[in-house]
Amino acid sequence: MSEDKKKKYTTVSIPTPLYEKIKKRIEDTGFTSVSDYVTYVLREVLASLEEEEKEEVFSKEEEEKVKERLRALGYLD
């Protein structure tokens, strides 16, 4: 049995005009259905968001150390 047949699916409702726009957009592409396209787009968006969350940010302590160094160098007042 293929991996797709093992997956469980659900139905998500979208406005009909949006469905029609997507349907027109995917003509002559590798997407075989609006559902395939929407699934692809959502995966891309989620992957992008997860990547943003992984980006390291300075802790408050690290930020203060950087500011102190910049002050010492005369870049900040």
N, C-alpha and C positions, 0 to 999 in steps of 0.2 A: 504494500500500500504506500502511495507517495506521501510525502510530508504534508502537502496541502490538504489531503483528504483526512489526515489525522487531526488537523486544526479545527477548533470550534469557531464558529462565526456568529456574529450578531448583526442586527439591522440598525443602521443609523439613518435618521431622516434628514434630508437637506431640502431646501426650497426647490421647486421644480425649475424655475428659471436658472438657478445655479447648476442643476443637473444638466440642463440643455446646453449651457455654455461649456461645461466640461466635456460633454459628449461630442460637441463640435470640435473642441480643442484637440481631442485625442484621435480624431480621424487621421488615418495614414500614419499612425505611430505604432509602436510596439505594444501599446496598451490595448487589451482586448475588451475591457469594460470600464465603466465609470468607477466601479468599486476598486478595480486594480489600481487605477490612477490615484484615487483618493487615499488608498492604503499607502501607496508610494510616497505621496506628498506628506502625509502625516508622519510616516517613519522618518523622512528627511527633516521635518520640523523638530520632532522630538530628539533626533540625534544631534541637531544643532544646539538645542537648548541644553542637552546633557553635556555637550562639549563646553559650552559657556560656563556651566556650573563647575566643571572640573578646573577651570582656570584658577590659578592661585592668586589670592589677593593678600595684601599686607595685613597683618594683625595690627591692632592699635599700637602695640609696643614697637613693632617694626616701622610703622609709619612715623612714630615720634622720633625714632633713631635717625631715619632719613631726613626728617625736618631739622633735627639738631645739626646734622652734617652740613646740610644746605645753609643753615644760619651761620655756621662756623666758616663756611666758604664765602659768605657775603651774598648769597643768592636770595635769602629770605630775611625779612626784618624781624 
